[in-house]
């Protein structure tokens, strides 16, 4: 009886949730390099502003994580810049 109620609830929720296309982690977001912001802070420093001062690093990081160019350049952005984008943070 309980499983029937749970199944009914799950089915109802599935109908109430709009269809969302899954993100493809292999390709990531589509970024237009011409429209990318360039920040004022070094790429190895956290900032509340989006992007950093090296356009090549910005392009590389934002292909992986659009948050870094849309919202803020946080510690995850710095780590990605260092690990994947040759920012050479020491």
C-alpha positions in Angstrom: 0.0 0.0 0.0 2.8 2.4 0.9 4.7 1.7 -2.3 1.6 2.5 -4.3 1.2 5.8 -2.6 4.9 6.6 -3.2 4.7 5.6 -6.8 1.6 7.7 -7.3 3.3 10.7 -5.7 6.5 10.3 -7.8 4.3 10.0 -11.0 2.4 13.2 -10.0 5.7 15.1 -9.5 7.1 13.9 -12.8 4.1 15.4 -14.6 4.4 18.7 -12.6 8.1 19.2 -13.4 8.7 20.8 -16.9 11.0 19.0 -19.3 14.5 20.3 -19.1 17.2 19.2 -21.6 20.1 17.6 -19.7 23.5 19.3 -19.8 26.2 17.5 -21.7 29.3 17.6 -19.4 31.6 16.7 -22.3 30.8 19.8 -24.2 29.7 22.2 -21.5 28.1 25.6 -22.3 28.5 27.2 -25.7 30.6 30.4 -25.2 31.1 33.1 -27.8 34.8 34.2 -27.3 34.0 37.6 -28.9 31.4 38.3 -26.2 33.4 37.3 -23.1 34.1 39.8 -20.4 37.6 40.6 -19.3 38.0 41.4 -15.6 40.5 43.6 -13.9 41.9 41.2 -11.3 44.5 38.6 -11.9 43.2 35.1 -12.9 44.7 33.6 -9.8 42.8 35.8 -7.4 39.2 35.4 -6.2 36.9 38.3 -7.1 33.2 39.1 -6.8 33.4 40.4 -10.3 33.2 38.0 -13.3 36.2 37.0 -15.4 39.8 38.0 -15.0 42.5 40.0 -16.8 43.7 37.3 -19.3 41.3 36.8 -22.2 42.8 33.4 -23.1 42.3 32.1 -19.5 38.8 33.6 -19.4 37.9 31.8 -22.6 39.3 28.5 -21.4 37.6 28.7 -17.9 34.3 29.9 -19.2 34.0 27.1 -21.7 34.0 24.8 -18.6 32.1 27.0 -16.2 29.9 29.9 -17.4 29.3 31.0 -13.8 32.9 32.4 -13.9 32.0 34.9 -16.6 28.4 35.6 -15.7 28.5 35.9 -11.9 31.8 36.0 -10.1 35.4 34.7 -10.4 35.3 32.4 -7.3 37.8 29.8 -6.0 36.5 27.2 -8.4 37.3 29.5 -11.3 40.8 30.1 -9.9 41.3 26.3 -9.6 40.2 25.7 -13.1 42.4 28.5 -14.4 45.4 26.9 -12.7 44.6 23.3 -13.5 43.3 23.5 -17.1 44.1 26.9 -18.5 47.8 27.5 -17.8 47.2 30.4 -15.4 50.2 29.2 -13.3 48.8 30.1 -9.9 51.4 29.2 -7.3 
